[in-house]
Amino acid sequence: MQEGTLARAKREDEKAQRAVLALVLFEHPDHRTIPDLARELNAAEDFMAGDAVERAIRDLVGVGLLRCERGRVLPTEAALHFDRLAL
């Protein structure tokens, strides 16, 4: 039972990461703050609580796809390059 719960939580975290990264890349070169992203994604995605957005941003920063600068969330060069490849 616990394994199913952990797998579901991982899928939800990955879904949140995809949504955050997609929005940040779509909005580039404009940039949003963490609260802006949380508001936009909470309005668009019923499942996503504010902490899910914050976790997604933290995890994406950790793997080098996003960076936070002066309160704004920006894609890294690696994320932009991957996006241009359109895989």
C-alpha positions in Angstrom: 0.0 0.0 0.0 2.7 2.5 0.9 4.6 1.7 -2.3 1.5 2.7 -4.3 1.2 6.0 -2.3 4.9 6.8 -2.9 4.6 6.0 -6.7 1.5 8.3 -6.9 3.3 11.1 -5.0 6.3 10.8 -7.4 4.0 10.9 -10.4 2.3 14.0 -9.0 5.6 15.7 -8.3 6.8 14.9 -11.9 3.5 16.3 -13.3 4.0 19.5 -11.3 7.6 19.8 -12.5 6.5 19.4 -16.1 3.8 22.1 -15.7 6.2 24.5 -14.0 9.0 24.0 -16.6 6.5 24.2 -19.5 5.1 27.5 -18.2 8.6 29.0 -17.5 9.8 28.1 -21.0 6.6 29.3 -22.6 6.8 32.7 -20.9 10.5 33.1 -21.6 11.9 35.8 -22.0 9.4 37.1 -19.6 9.8 35.9 -16.0 7.5 35.1 -13.2 8.0 35.0 -9.4 7.3 31.9 -7.4 3.9 33.3 -6.2 3.0 34.3 -9.8 3.7 30.8 -11.0 1.8 29.2 -8.1 -1.2 31.4 -8.8 -1.2 30.7 -12.5 -0.7 27.0 -12.1 -3.2 26.7 -9.2 -5.8 28.3 -11.4 -5.1 26.0 -14.4 -4.5 22.7 -12.5 -6.9 21.6 -9.8 -4.4 19.1 -8.4 -1.6 21.6 -7.7 -1.3 23.2 -4.3 1.1 26.0 -3.8 3.6 23.7 -2.0 3.7 21.5 -5.1 4.8 24.4 -7.2 7.5 25.4 -4.7 8.7 21.7 -4.5 8.8 21.5 -8.3 10.8 24.7 -8.6 13.2 23.5 -5.9 13.7 20.2 -7.6 14.1 21.8 -11.1 16.7 24.2 -9.7 18.4 21.2 -8.1 18.9 19.4 -11.4 19.9 22.6 -13.3 16.8 23.4 -15.3 15.7 26.5 -13.5 17.4 29.2 -11.5 16.0 31.9 -9.2 17.4 35.4 -9.5 16.1 38.5 -7.7 12.8 36.8 -6.9 12.2 35.6 -10.5 12.3 32.1 -11.8 14.3 31.7 -15.0 15.1 28.7 -17.3 18.8 27.8 -17.5 20.7 27.7 -20.8 20.4 23.8 -20.6 16.6 24.0 -20.3 16.4 26.5 -23.2 18.6 24.3 -25.4 16.6 21.2 -24.6 13.4 23.1 -25.4 14.9 24.2 -28.8 15.6 20.6 -29.6 11.8 20.0 -29.3 12.1 16.3 -28.3 
